[in-house]
Amino acid sequence: MRRAGMDGTHDVRLFGRPRGGTRVFRRRPIGRESDRPAAGRFHHLGEPVQSIINAINGIIWSDALIALCLGAGLWFSFRTRFMQVRGFPEMCRLTVGGQKSEAGVSSFQALAISMAGRMGIGNIAGVATAIGYGGPGAVFWMWVMGLLGASTSYVECTLAQIYKEKDAEGRYRGGPAYYIEKAMGLKVYAMVFAVATIVAAGFLMPGVQANAIADSASNVLCGSQAALCGSLGGTPWLKLWIGLAVAGLLALIIFGGIKRIAAFAELVVPFMAAAFILMAVLVMLFNLEKVPRMFADIFSSAFGAHAAFGAIIGQAVAWGVKRGVYANEAGQGTGPHAAAAAEVSHPAKQGFVQAFAIYFDTMLVCTSTAFLLLSTGMYNTFRVVVEDGAEKLEAVVTGVPGLLPSEGAQFAQAAVESVLPGWGAGFVALALFFFAFTTIMAYYYMAETNLTYVAGVRRPHPLATLVLRLGIVGMVVFGAYHNAATAWTLGDIGVGVMAWLNIIAILILQKPALLALRDYERQKKLGVDPVFDPDALGIRNADFWKRQG
C-alpha cells in the first residue's frame, strides 16, 4: 500500500466487487512503477521543495479557481444571452469560411492552432482520471462546463481580436497581455501575465507532453517488440531516441514561423480528432447493448441517484467541472493568442469560431474518450477517504484491476484492446503522439507571442526568439527522457496563474466584447458582412482597427 503524495499514488483497497468477475487487484506490467510519472524520481529537489510547490499548486488550483471559472461561464452566458446556443449555426458557418493574408491566418487555421493547444494528453488521460475519481457522473458536469465555457471563450477571444497588433515582421499578435495593457492600462499586470506564459508554455509544459509521447511509445515497443527495444538500449535509451526525433520534427515546424505552424495544425488537428472520434464510435458499436446503460449511469450518478456512485456525487461535480476547465481552457488565456492571429473583418467572427472550439474539444473529443471507457467498462472509480490524516482510495468499480486514476491512457488502451486485440495500445499511443505534439507546437506559439510583447512588438528580437526555440526543443528531449511530474506541477502553477490573471481581467474588460457582439448581430440583421468600427462603438485604444478604417 502506498500513501498519497510524492509519487502521485494513494493507498488503495477494494470496496465492493470488480466488474465482470472476481479479478484480483494487482499491478499490471504496463503500469510498472518506473514508467509512471512520479515526482519522487526528482530526488535532487528534495521532499521539502516538492512539498512547497505541491502546496502552491494546491492553493492556485483550489476550489476558488474552479468556482471562478464556472461563475464566469454562467455570467458571460447571461450577458451574451447564451450566444453559444443562439449562435451555433453562425459558429459552424464562420469556422469553415474566412480568409487569410500575409499578416494573418484564416479563421479555420486559427481554430486549428487553438485546438492544438486544447487537445493534449488531458483529452485522453485527463478524462479517464475524472471518471476515476468522479464516476460516470463527471462526464455530465464536464458537458455543463463545456456549454458555459463557450461564452467565456467568446469574450476573451473577441477581446484579443479587438486589441491585436502587428509586430515588426507584419504578423498579427494579441492575447491577454495585449488587451490587459490596452484596455486596463496596467502595464505591470500585463507583463506578469506575459512572463508567466513564457515560463509555463515555453519551458515547463512541453516536457510533460513529450514524456507522454515517449512513455506510450515505449510501452508499446518494449511490450510487443522486446528485441527491438533491447537493441536500442532498453526503455531509457528508447525514450531518449524518441525525444530526439520529436524535438527534430518540432524544430522543423517552429523555425518556419506561424504560417508553418498554422498549415501543420490545419492538416493534422482535424485528422487526428476525426480518427479518435471514429474509433470511439466503432468501439461503441461493438458494445451497442451497453450504450443505454452507459447513458443511464452518466445521468443518474451526476445527481447522486445511482446506487454505486451516489456516495461520490461531490467528487463527480468537482472532477467534471475541473476536467471541463482543463480540457476546454476557457478563461485560461491560452485560446486568445491564436484567435488574435486570424484575418477577419469583425472581431466577433473569431469569437464565434473560438466558442465552437469549446464544443469540439469537450463535446466531441473528451466525450469520445469517456464513451470508450464507459461502453466497454474499462475504467476504475475510487472514493477518496481520509484516514489518520492521509488520503486513501476505496474502489467503487474495478474494470481494469491494478490501474490507478493517474494512469488514464492505459484505460483507453484497454478499452480499444477489448474490441480490437493487439491494436489498442498502438492506436492510443499514436493518438497521444498527435495530441501531445500539436499541443507542444501551440505552446511554442503562445510563448513566442508573449515574448514579442515583453521584448517590444515594434522591433525584431531574433536572439530572444532563437533562445526560446532552442529552449523548447531542449525541454522536449529532457521531458521525454526524464520523468516530468515536477514539471507538471510547475506548469500547472504557471497556467493557474494565467487563469487567475485572465479571468479577473475579462470580467473587468467584458464590455468591448459585448458591444462587438451586439454590433455584429445588428449588421447581420441588415444583411451585410459585418465590419468593425471601434470609434462608432466608443471602444478606445483599438489601434489596429482604427488604422484599418
For each residue, the residues with C-beta under 8 A, 3 or more apart:
1: 11 12 13
2: 7 9 10 11 12
3: 10 11 390
4: 9 10 11 390 391 392
5: 8 54
6: 38 39 40 47 50
7: 2 33 36 38 39 40
8: 5 36 37 38 39 406 485
9: 2 4 12 404 406
10: 2 3 4 382 384 391 392 393 404
11: 1 2 3 4 387 390 391 392 393
12: 1 2 9 25 382 392 393 395 404
13: 1 392 393 394 395
14: 18 25 394 395 398
15: 383 394 395 396
16: 308 395 396 397
17: 22 398
18: 14 21 22 23 25 395 397 398 399 401
19: 377 397 398 399
20: 23 377 399
21: 18
22: 17 18
23: 18 20 398 401
24: 401
25: 12 14 18 395 398 401 402
26: 401 402
27: 31 32 33 402
28: 31 400 401 402 403 410
29: 32 223
30: 219 223 410 413 425
31: 27 28 35 36 402 403 404 407 410
32: 27 29 35 36
33: 7 27 36 38
34: 235
35: 31 32 215 218 219 235
36: 7 8 31 32 33 406 407
37: 8 211 215 406 483 484 485 488
38: 6 7 8 33 41 483 485
39: 6 7 8 42 45 50 54 483 485 486 489
40: 6 7 43 485
41: 38 482 483 485
42: 39 45 50 483 485 486
43: 40 46
44:
45: 39 42 49 50 486
46: 43 49 50
47: 6 50 51
48: 51 52
49: 45 46 52 53
50: 6 39 42 45 46 47 53 54 486
51: 47 48 54 55
52: 48 49 55 56
53: 49 50 56 57 486 489 490 493
54: 5 39 50 51 57 58 489
55: 51 52 58 59
56: 52 53 59 60 493
57: 53 54 60 61 489 492 493 496
58: 54 55 61 62
59: 55 56 62
60: 56 57 65 492 493 496 497 500
61: 57 58 65 66 492 496
62: 58 59 65 66
63: 66 67 318
64: 67 68
65: 60 61 62 68 69 496 499 500
66: 61 62 63 69 70 318 321 322 325
67: 63 64 70 71
68: 64 65 71 72 331 499 500 503
69: 65 66 72 73 145 149 152 321 325 330 331 499 503
70: 66 67 73 74 145 148 321 325
71: 67 68 74 75
72: 68 69 75 76 152 331 503 506 507
73: 69 70 76 77 145 147 148 149 151 152 330 331
74: 70 71 77 78 148
75: 71 72 78 79 507
76: 72 73 79 80 148 151 152 154 155 510
77: 73 74 80 82 84 147 148 151
78: 74 75 81 82
79: 75 76 151 510 514
80: 76 77 83 84 151 154 155 514 517
81: 78 86
82: 77 78 85 86 151
83: 80 86 87 151 154 352 355 517
84: 77 80 87 88 91 147 150 151 154 355 358 359
85: 82 88
86: 81 82 83
87: 83 84 90 91 352 355
88: 84 85 91 92 356 359
89: 92 93
90: 87 93 94 352 524
91: 84 87 88 94 95 352 353 355 356 359
92: 88 89 95 96 356
93: 89 90 96 97
94: 90 91 97 98 107 349 352 353 356
95: 91 92 98 107 108 111 353 356
96: 92 93 108
97: 93 94 107 108
98: 94 95 106 107 108 342 343 344 349 353
99: 106 107 343 344
100: 104 105 106 109 343
101: 104 343
102: 170
103: 166 170 171 172 343
104: 100 101 171 172 341 342 343
105: 100 109 110 113 258 259 262 341 342 343
106: 98 99 100 109 110 262 342 343
107: 94 95 97 98 99 110 111 342 343 344 349 350 353
108: 95 96 97 98 111 112 266 353
109: 100 105 106 112 113 262 263 265 266 341 342
110: 105 106 107 113 114 262 338 339 341 342 350 353 354
111: 95 107 108 114 115 338 353 354 356 357
112: 108 109 115 116 262 265 266 269 270
113: 105 109 110 116 117 261 262 265 338 341 442 445
114: 110 111 117 118 334 335 337 338 339 354 357 442
115: 111 112 118 119 265 269 273 357 360 361
116: 112 113 119 265 268 269 438 439 441 442
117: 113 114 120 329 334 335 338 439 442 443 445 446
118: 114 115 123 327 328 329 334 335 357 361 439
119: 115 116 123 269 272 273 361 365 435 438 439
120: 117 123 209 435 436 439
121: 124 125 126 208 209 212 409 432 435 436 439
122: 125 126 127 323 326 327
123: 118 119 120 126 127 327 361 365 366 369 435
124: 121 127 128 369 408 409 412 428 431 432 435
125: 121 122 128 129 212 407 408 409 412
126: 121 122 123 129 130 323 326 327 366 408
127: 122 123 124 130 131 139 142 323 327 366 369 370 373 408
128: 124 125 131 132 369 373 379 405 408 409 411 412
129: 125 126 132 133 319 323 405 406 408
130: 126 127 133 134 138 139 142 319 320 322 323
131: 127 128 134 135 136 138 139 370 373 374 379 381
132: 128 129 379 380 381 382 404 405 406 408 411
133: 129 130 138 312 315 319 381 382 384 405
134: 130 131 137 138 141 312 315 316 317 318 319 320 381
135: 131 138 297 301 306 308 309 312 315 316 381 396 397
136: 131 139 140 294 297 298 301 302 306 309 370 374
137: 134 140 141 297 298 299 300 301 302 303 304 306 309 312 313 316 317 320
138: 130 131 133 134 135 141 142 302 315 316 317 319 320 323
139: 127 130 131 136 142 143 298 302 320 367 370 374
140: 136 137 143 144 298 299 302 316 320
141: 134 137 138 144 145 302 316 317 319 320 321 324
142: 127 130 138 139 145 146 320 321 323 324 327 362 366 367 370
143: 139 140 146 147 324 362 363 367
144: 140 141 147 148 320 321 324
145: 69 70 73 141 142 148 149 320 321 323 324 325 328 362
146: 142 143 149 150 324 327 328 358 359 361 362 363 366
147: 73 77 84 143 144 150
148: 70 73 74 76 77 144 145 151 152 330
149: 69 73 145 146 152 153 324 325 328 330 331 358 362
150: 84 146 147 153 154 328 330 355 356 358 359
151: 73 76 77 79 80 82 83 84 148 154 155 355
152: 69 72 73 76 148 149 155 156 330 331 503 506
153: 149 150 156 157 328 330 331 335 351 354 355 357 358
154: 76 80 83 84 150 151 157 158 351 352 354 355 513 517
155: 76 80 151 152 158 159 351 506 510 513 514
156: 152 153 159 160 176 330 331 333 335 336 339 502 506 513
157: 153 154 160 161 335 336 339 350 351 353 354 355
158: 154 155 161 162 339 347 348 350 351 512 513 516 517
159: 155 156 162 163 179 183 336 347 506 509 512 513
160: 156 157 163 164 174 175 176 178 179 336 337 339 340 350
161: 157 158 164 174 339 340 342 344 347 349 350 351
162: 158 159 179 347 512 513 516 532 534 539 542 545
163: 159 160 174 178 179 182 183 541 542 544
164: 160 161 172 173 174 178 340 544
165: 172 173 174 178 457 543 544
166: 103 170 171 172 173 457 544
167: 170 171 172 173 452 457 458
168: 457 458 459 460
169: 460
170: 102 103 166 167
171: 103 104 166 167 257 258 341
172: 103 104 164 165 166 167 340 341 342 343
173: 164 165 166 167 178 340 341 449 452 453 457
174: 160 161 163 164 165 178 179 336 337 339 340 341 449
175: 160 178 179 197 333 336 337 340 446 449 450 453
176: 156 160 179 180 190 193 197 333 336 498 501 502 505
177: 180 181 190 191 193 194 197 450 453
178: 160 163 164 165 173 174 175 181 182 190 340 453
179: 159 160 162 163 174 175 176 182 183 184 336 505 509
180: 176 177 183 184 186 189 190 193 501 505 509
181: 177 178 184 185 186 187 189 190
182: 163 178 179 185 541 542 543
183: 159 163 179 180 509 512 541
184: 179 180 181 189 190 505 508 509
185: 181 182
186: 180 181 189 190
187: 181 190 191
188: 191 192
189: 180 181 184 186 192 193 501 505
190: 176 177 178 180 181 184 186 187 193 194 453
191: 177 187 188 194 195 454
192: 188 189 195 196 501
193: 176 177 180 189 190 196 197 333 450 498 501 502 505
194: 177 190 191 197 198 450 451 453 454
195: 191 192 198 199 450 454
196: 192 193 199 200 494 497 498 501
197: 175 176 177 193 194 200 201 202 333 446 447 450 494 498
198: 194 195 201 202 203 447 450 451 454 468
199: 195 196 202 203 204 494
200: 196 197 203 204 205 490 491 493 494 495 497 498
201: 197 198 204 205 206 334 443 444 446 447 450 494
202: 197 198 199 206 443 444 447 451 468 471 472 475
203: 198 199 200 206 447 471 472 475
204: 199 200 201 207 208 475 487 490 491 494
205: 200 201 208 209 439 443 487 491 494 495
206: 201 202 203 209 210 440 443 444 472 475 476 479
207: 204 210 211 475 476 478 479 480 482 484 487
208: 121 204 205 211 212 479 484 487 488 491
209: 120 121 205 206 212 213 436 437 439 440 443 479
210: 206 207 213 214 243 246 247 436 440 475 476 477 479 480 484
211: 37 207 208 214 215 479 480 482 483 484 487
212: 121 125 208 209 215 216 409 432 436
213: 209 210 216 217 242 246 432 433 436 437 480
214: 210 211 217 218 238 239 242 243 246 479 480 481
215: 35 37 211 212 218 219 239
216: 212 213 219 220 409 428 429 432 433
217: 213 214 220 221 238 242 429 433
218: 35 214 215 221 222 229 235 238 239 242
219: 30 35 215 216 222 223 425 429
220: 216 217 223 224 425 426 429
221: 217 218 224 225 228 229 238
222: 218 219 225 226 229 234 235 238
223: 29 30 219 220 226 425
224: 220 221 425 426
225: 221 222 228 229
226: 222 223 229 230
227: 230 231
228: 221 225 231 232
229: 218 221 222 225 226 232 234 235 238
230: 226 227 233 234
231: 227 228
232: 228 229 237 238 241
233: 230 236 237 238
234: 222 229 230 237 238
235: 34 35 218 222 229 238 239
236: 233 239 240 481
237: 232 233 234 240 241
238: 214 217 218 221 222 229 232 233 234 235 241 242
239: 214 215 218 235 236 242 243 480 481
240: 236 237 243 244 477 480 481
241: 232 237 238 244 245
242: 213 214 217 218 238 239 245 246 480
243: 210 214 239 240 246 247 476 477 478 479 480 481
244: 240 241 247 248 477 480
245: 241 242 248 249
246: 210 213 214 242 243 249 250 437 440 476 480
247: 210 243 244 250 251 473 474 476 477 480
248: 244 245 251 252
249: 245 246 252 253 437
250: 246 247 253 254 437 440 441 444 472 473 476
251: 247 248 254 255 469 473
252: 248 249 255 256
253: 249 250 256 260 261 264 441
254: 250 251 257 260 261 441 444 469 472 473
255: 251 252 469
256: 252 253 259 260 261
257: 171 254 260 261
258: 105 171 261 262 341 445
259: 105 256 262 263
260: 253 254 256 257 263 264
261: 113 253 254 256 257 258 264 265 441 442 444 445
262: 105 106 109 110 112 113 258 259 265 266 341
263: 109 259 260 266 267
264: 253 260 261 267 268 438 441
265: 109 112 113 115 116 261 262 268 269 438 441 442
266: 108 109 112 262 263 269 270
267: 263 264 270 271
268: 116 264 265 271 272 434 438
269: 112 115 116 119 265 266 272 273 438
270: 112 266 267 273 274
271: 267 268 274 275 434
272: 119 268 269 275 276 431 434 435 438
273: 115 119 269 270 276 277 360 364 365
274: 270 271 277 278
275: 271 272 278 279 431
276: 272 273 279 280 365 368 369 431
277: 273 274 280 281 364 365 368
278: 274 275 281 282
279: 275 276 282 283 368 372 416 427 431
280: 276 277 283 284 368 369 371 372
281: 277 278 284 285 368
282: 278 279 285 286 419
283: 279 280 286 287 371 372 375 376 415 416 418 419
284: 280 281 287 288 291 371 372 375
285: 281 282 288
286: 282 283 419
287: 283 284 290 291 375 376 419
288: 284 285 291
289: 292
290: 287 293 294 375 376 377
291: 284 287 288 294 295 375
292: 289 295 296
293: 290 296 297
294: 136 290 291 297 298 371 374 375
295: 291 292 298 299
296: 292 293 299 300
297: 135 136 137 293 294 300 301 306 309 374
298: 136 137 139 140 294 295 301 302 374
299: 137 140 295 296 302 303
300: 137 296 297 303 305 306 309
301: 135 136 137 297 298 304 305 306 308 309 310 313 316
302: 136 137 138 139 140 141 298 299 313 316 317 320
303: 137 299 300 313
304: 137 301 309 310 313
305: 300 301 310
306: 135 136 137 297 300 301 309 310
307: 310
308: 16 135 301 396 397
309: 135 136 137 297 300 301 304 306 312 313 316 381 396
310: 301 304 305 306 307 313
311: 383 396
312: 133 134 135 137 309 315 316 381 383 396
313: 137 301 302 303 304 309 310 316 317
314: 317 318
315: 133 134 135 138 312 318 319 383 384
316: 134 135 137 138 140 141 301 302 309 312 313 319 320
317: 134 137 138 141 302 313 314 320 321
318: 63 66 134 314 315 321 322
319: 129 130 133 134 138 141 315 316 322 323
320: 130 134 137 138 139 140 141 142 144 145 302 316 317 323 324
321: 66 69 70 141 142 144 145 317 318 324 325
322: 66 130 318 319 325 326
323: 122 126 127 129 130 138 142 145 319 320 326 327 366
324: 141 142 143 144 145 146 149 320 321 327 328 362
325: 66 69 70 145 149 321 322 328 329 330 331 332
326: 122 126 322 323 329
327: 118 122 123 126 127 142 146 323 324 361 362 365 366
328: 118 145 146 149 150 153 324 325 357 358 361 362
329: 117 118 325 326 332 334 335
330: 69 73 148 149 150 152 153 156 325 335 358
331: 68 69 72 73 149 152 153 156 325 499 502 503 506
332: 325 329 335 495 498 499 502
333: 156 175 176 193 197 336 337 498 499 501 502
334: 114 117 118 201 329 337 442 446 495 498
335: 114 117 118 153 156 157 329 330 332 338 339 354 357
336: 156 157 159 160 174 175 176 179 333 339 340 354
337: 114 160 174 175 333 334 340 341 445 446 449 450
338: 110 111 113 114 117 335 341 342 354 442 445
339: 110 114 156 157 158 160 161 174 335 336 342 350 351 353 354
340: 160 161 164 172 173 174 175 178 336 337 449
341: 104 105 109 110 113 171 172 173 174 258 262 337 338
342: 98 104 105 106 107 109 110 161 172 338 339 349 350 353
343: 98 99 100 101 103 104 105 106 107 172
344: 98 99 107 161 347 349 350
345: 349 529 530 531 532
346: 349 516 519 520 523 530 531 532
347: 158 159 161 162 344 350 351 513 516 532 545
348: 158 351 352 516 517 519 520 530 532
349: 94 98 107 161 342 344 345 346 352 353 520 530
350: 107 110 157 158 160 161 339 342 344 347 353 354
351: 153 154 155 157 158 161 339 347 348 354 355 513 516 517
352: 83 87 90 91 94 154 348 349 355 356
353: 91 94 95 98 107 108 110 111 157 339 342 349 350 356 357
354: 110 111 114 153 154 157 335 336 338 339 350 351 357 358
355: 83 84 87 91 150 151 153 154 157 351 352 358 359
356: 88 91 92 94 95 111 150 352 353 359 360
357: 111 114 115 118 153 328 335 353 354 360 361
358: 84 146 149 150 153 328 330 354 355 361 362
359: 84 88 91 146 150 355 356 362 363 364
360: 115 273 356 357 363 364 365
361: 115 118 119 123 146 327 328 357 358 364 365 366
362: 142 143 145 146 149 324 327 328 358 359 365 366 367
363: 143 146 359 360 366 367
364: 273 277 359 360 361 367 368
365: 119 123 273 276 277 327 360 361 362 368 369
366: 123 126 127 142 146 323 327 361 362 363 369 370
367: 139 142 143 362 363 364 370 371
368: 276 277 279 280 281 364 365 371 372
369: 123 124 127 128 276 280 365 366 372 373 412
370: 127 131 136 139 142 366 367 373 374
371: 280 283 284 294 367 368 374 375
372: 279 280 283 284 368 369 375 376 378 412 415 416
373: 127 128 131 369 370 376 378 379 411 412 415
374: 131 136 139 294 297 298 370 371 377 379
375: 283 284 287 290 291 294 371 372 415
376: 283 287 290 372 373 399 414 415 418 419
377: 19 20 290 374 399
378: 372 373 399 400 411 414 415 418
379: 128 131 132 373 374 397 399 400 411 415
380: 132 395 397 398 399 400 401 403 404 405 411
381: 131 132 133 134 135 309 312 395 396 397
382: 10 12 132 133 393 394 395 396 404 405
383: 15 311 312 315 393 394 395 396
384: 10 133 315 391 392 393
385: 391 392 393 394
386: 389 390 391 392
387: 11 390 392
388:
389: 386
390: 3 4 11 386 387
391: 4 10 11 384 385 386
392: 4 10 11 12 13 384 385 386 387
393: 10 11 12 13 382 383 384 385 404 405
394: 13 14 15 382 383 385
395: 12 13 14 15 16 18 25 380 381 382 383 398
396: 15 16 135 308 309 311 312 381 382 383
397: 16 18 19 135 308 379 380 381
398: 14 17 18 19 23 25 380 395 401
399: 18 19 20 376 377 378 379 380
400: 28 378 379 380 403 410 411 414
401: 18 23 24 25 26 28 380 398
402: 25 26 27 28 31
403: 28 31 380 400 407 410 411 414
404: 9 10 12 31 132 380 382 393 407
405: 128 129 132 133 380 382 393 408
406: 8 9 36 37 129 132
407: 31 36 125 403 404 410 411
408: 124 125 126 127 128 129 132 405 411 412
409: 121 124 125 128 212 216 412 413 428 432
410: 28 30 31 400 403 407 413 414
411: 128 132 373 378 379 380 400 403 407 408 414 415
412: 124 125 128 369 372 373 408 409 415 416 424 428
413: 30 409 410 416 417 424 425 428 429
414: 376 378 400 403 410 411 417 418 424
415: 283 372 373 375 376 378 379 411 412 418 419 424
416: 279 283 372 412 413 419 420 423 424 425 427 428
417: 413 414 420 421 422 423 424 425
418: 283 376 378 414 415 421 424
419: 282 283 286 287 376 415 416 424
420: 416 417 423 424 427
421: 417 418 424
422: 417 426
423: 416 417 420 426 427
424: 412 413 414 415 416 417 418 419 420 421 427 428
425: 30 219 220 223 224 413 416 417 428 429
426: 220 224 422 423 429 430
427: 279 416 420 423 424 430 431
428: 124 216 409 412 413 416 424 425 431 432
429: 216 217 219 220 413 425 426 432 433
430: 426 427 433 434
431: 124 272 275 276 279 427 428 434 435
432: 121 124 212 213 216 409 428 429 435 436
433: 213 216 217 429 430 436 437
434: 268 271 272 430 431 437 438
435: 119 120 121 123 124 272 431 432 438 439
436: 120 121 209 210 212 213 432 433 439 440
437: 209 213 246 249 250 433 434 440 441
438: 116 119 264 265 268 269 272 434 435 441 442
439: 116 117 118 119 120 121 205 209 435 436 442 443
440: 206 209 210 246 250 436 437 443 444 472 476
441: 116 250 253 254 261 264 265 437 438 444 445
442: 113 114 116 117 261 265 334 338 438 439 445 446
443: 117 201 202 205 206 209 439 440 446 447 472
444: 201 202 206 250 254 261 440 441 447 448 468 469 472
445: 113 117 258 261 337 338 441 442 448 449
446: 117 175 197 201 334 337 442 443 449 450
447: 197 198 201 202 203 443 444 450 451 468 472
448: 444 445 451 452 465 468
449: 173 174 175 337 340 445 446 452 453
450: 175 177 193 194 195 197 198 201 337 446 447 453 454
451: 194 198 202 447 448 454 455 461 464 465 468
452: 167 173 448 449 455 456 457 461
453: 173 175 177 178 190 194 449 450 457
454: 191 194 195 198 450 451
455: 451 452 459 461 464
456: 452 459 461
457: 165 166 167 168 173 452 453
458: 167 168
459: 168 455 456
460: 168 169
461: 451 452 455 456 464 465
462: 465 466
463: 466 467
464: 451 455 461 467 468
465: 448 451 461 462 468 469
466: 462 463 469 470
467: 463 464 470 471
468: 198 202 444 447 448 451 464 465 471 472
469: 251 254 255 444 465 466 472 473
470: 466 467 473 474
471: 202 203 467 468 474 475
472: 202 203 206 250 254 440 443 444 447 468 469 475 476
473: 247 250 251 254 469 470 476 477
474: 247 470 471 477 478
475: 202 203 204 206 207 210 471 472 478 479
476: 206 207 210 243 246 247 250 440 472 473 479 480
477: 210 240 243 244 247 473 474 480 481
478: 207 243 474 475 481 482
479: 206 207 208 209 210 211 214 243 475 476 482 484 487
480: 207 210 211 213 214 239 240 242 243 244 246 247 476 477
481: 214 236 239 240 243 477 478
482: 41 207 211 478 479
483: 37 38 39 41 42 211
484: 37 207 208 210 211 479 487 488
485: 8 37 38 39 40 41 42 488 489
486: 39 42 45 50 53 489 490
487: 204 205 207 208 211 479 484 490 491
488: 37 208 484 485 491 492
489: 39 53 54 57 485 486 492 493
490: 53 200 204 486 487 493 494
491: 200 204 205 208 487 488 494 495
492: 57 60 61 488 489 495 496
493: 53 56 57 60 200 489 490 496 497
494: 196 197 199 200 201 204 205 490 491 497 498
495: 200 205 332 334 491 492 498 499
496: 57 60 61 65 492 493 499 500
497: 60 196 200 493 494 500 501
498: 176 193 196 197 200 332 333 334 494 495 501 502
499: 65 68 69 331 332 333 495 496 502 503
500: 60 65 68 496 497 503 504
501: 176 180 189 192 193 196 333 497 498 504 505
502: 156 176 193 331 332 333 498 499 505 506
503: 68 69 72 152 331 499 500 506 507
504: 500 501 507 508
505: 176 179 180 184 189 193 501 502 508 509
506: 72 152 155 156 159 331 502 503 509 510 513
507: 72 75 503 504 510
508: 184 504 505
509: 159 179 180 183 184 505 506 512 513
510: 76 79 155 506 507 513 514
511: 514 515
512: 158 159 162 183 509 515 516 537 539 542
513: 154 155 156 158 159 162 347 351 506 509 510 516 517
514: 79 80 155 510 511 517 518
515: 511 512 518 519 537 538 539
516: 158 162 346 347 348 351 512 513 519 520 532 537 539
517: 80 83 154 158 348 351 513 514 520 521
518: 514 515 521 522
519: 346 348 515 516 522 523 530 532 536 537
520: 346 348 349 516 517 523 524 530
521: 517 518 524 525
522: 518 519 525 526
523: 346 519 520 526 528 529 530 531
524: 90 520 521 527 528 530
525: 521 522
526: 522 523
527: 524
528: 523 524
529: 345 523
530: 345 346 348 349 519 520 523 524
531: 345 346 523
532: 162 345 346 347 348 516 519 545
533: 536 537 545 549
534: 162 537 539 540 542 545 546
535: 538 539 546 549
536: 519 533
537: 512 515 516 519 533 534
538: 515 535
539: 162 512 515 516 534 535 542
540: 534
541: 163 182 183
542: 162 163 182 512 534 539 545 546
543: 165 182 546 547
544: 163 164 165 166 547 548
545: 162 347 532 533 534 542 548 549
546: 534 535 542 543 549
547: 543 544
548: 544 545
549: 533 535 545 546
